[in-house]
Amino acid sequence: MHTFIKIREFRTIAASSLLALLSVNPFALAQTNVLTAQTPVANQPKLAIILNSGEASVSLIDMPTRQVMKTIPVGKEPHHLMMTPDQKTLLIANAAGNDVVLMNPSTGELTGKIPNIIDPYQIGYSPNHKWFVANGNRLDRVDIYAADGANLKLAKTVKLAKTPSHIAFTADSKIAFITLQDSSELAAIDLETQNVLWVMPTGKVPAGLWMTPGDQYLLVGITGDNYVQVIDWKARKEVKRIPTGKGAHNFRPLGDKKHVFVSNRIASTISLINMQTLEKEGDITGLPAGPDDMEITPDGKTMWVTFRFSKKVGVIDIPSMKLMTVIPVGKSPHGVFFYPRASWE
């Protein structure tokens, strides 16, 4: 029996997502090497949305003043969040609440709920928006939905052991890759058939995943160690290990199609990796405990980071790679979002 879920329509959010010149110069890189667009930023984000996974709440931060305006209950264990493909609605996945809450990303207003999404720890749409994947971290399952506009149709529940964590897709939307934290493995799933293609071993406690340009390599944050594992996924073999810091965890691209940040949870640092050379180019240090998810403003100058172990969010100046300020939030802050934002390529 297929499950059908209807997402109600919401009013369009008038916000530009044009990417600006990334006027950054990390670790002595020439500024001309990180230009990604020639169009000025139309506007800057005003509202930062922080998921407090340990308090079943969301903190809404006024970005210009960097003050928490409101903290609202949202559901049990909100960990990750993402926009719908039409860029109108923010999806907040409540892992222990077994639902996805809908939010207006410009106002923070809760606008609805999708029930019966079971244990949605991490969620993701395939690049062609045809598939919606929800990783059941607690229940060792991956639910794959066929997405058709505002409708989600459960295609299959795939059992994977153990502890499905993060997701990455091939550019053609044919394969979804899933890290399995407690069995230290990487799984590949054929989205058309919803069958597991293969499972291969990784380093200890793999978490974040990032596909390098051209679908060449998968980068895996090895949270149980101190490196990013580079995997040739077509040959199913390790290419190299990039030492970053203890607890290498999650990724956020700079937006220049060349560099990606990785948060090192235990080391309390953030490293910058060159995806072309597969080398680390430097570290951001002096951070509170537990850096995790990251988001970058559309001008490429500022990065917001959640600190899971510190009940704080930090604001980092990218050109200088220095922490500018911290903002107290709720317990175990995880996901962070604002709109518009820098490109995720």
C-alpha positions, 0 to 999 in steps of 0.5 A, a space after each residue: 500500500 502506497 502512502 500519499 502525503 499532500 503538502 498544502 500550498 503557501 504564498 510565494 516568498 519574494 526573495 532573490 537568491 542571486 549569488 554575488 561576488 565572493 570577495 574572500 581571500 581564504 589562506 592567501 588565495 587570490 580573490 579572482 579565484 573565487 569569483 562565482 557571479 557577476 551580479 550584485 546581491 539584491 538583498 541580504 537575509 534578515 532571519 536566521 532559523 536555528 534548530 535546537 534539537 535538544 529542546 524541541 524548539 526553533 530560535 529565530 534570530 534577527 540577523 542585523 542585530 544578532 538578537 534572538 527574537 523568539 524561540 518557538 516549540 516545533 516538535 521533538 528532535 528537529 535536526 535538519 531542514 531544507 527548502 522545498 524545490 519551489 523555494 517557498 516553504 522550509 521543511 523542518 524534520 522532527 526525528 522523534 516527532 515523526 513529522 515534518 513541520 512547514 515554516 515560512 522562511 522569511 517570517 518564521 511562521 509555522 504554516 503546516 505539518 506533514 504527518 507520518 514521515 517516520 524518524 526523519 533525521 536527515 532529508 533531501 530532494 534529488 537534484 531533479 526534484 523527483 525523489 524525496 529521501 528521509 533517513 531514519 537514524 533511530 530506526 535504521 531505515 531509509 524512506 524513499 518518496 516519489 515527489 510530484 509537485 506538492 505530493 509525496 508518494 512512499 515508494 519504498 522503505 529500505 532497511 540499512 544497518 546501522 544508523 543511516 545519517 547523511 545523504 548525497 546524490 549523483 547529479 543525474 539523480 540516479 543514485 543516493 548515497 547514505 552514510 551508516 554511522 554505527 556500522 561505519 559504511 557507505 551505501 548506494 541506493 538506485 532511486 528508480 528501483 529503490 534497491 541497494 546497489 552496494 555497501 562499502 566500508 568507511 572510516 569510523 563513524 561516517 557522517 557528512 557527505 559531499 560530492 565533488 564537481 563532476 561527480 568525481 569523488 565523495 567526501 566523507 566526514 569521519 566523525 570517529 577520527 580526524 579526517 575526511 575520506 575521499 572515495 572513488 564511488 565508481 570504483 568503490 575504493 578510498 583514494 586518500 585521507 585529508 587530515 582536518 581535525 578530530 570529529 570531522 563531521 559536516 560540509 558546506 561549500 564556499 560557493 566557488 565550485 572549488 572549496 568546501 568547509 568541513 566542521 570538526 566537532 571534537 577539535 572545535 575547528 572548521 577546515 577549508 578543503 580544495 576539491 580540485 587538489 584534495 588538500 586542506 588549505 587552512 583551519 578556523 580555530 578558537 571556536 566554541 565546542 561542537 561546530 556542526 552545521 554551517 550556512 553562508 550569506 549570499 555575498 560570501 562574506 559571513 558564515 553562521 555555524 551551530 555549536 552542538 555542545 555549547 548552546 550557541 551559534 557563531 558568526 564567522 568573517 570569511 575573509 579573515 577566517 575569524 569568529 566575530 560573535 556568538 549568540 546563545 540559543 537552545 540546547 544542542 543547536 543543529 540545523 541553521 538556515 536563512 534565505 537568500 544564501 550563497 550557492 550550494 555548488 
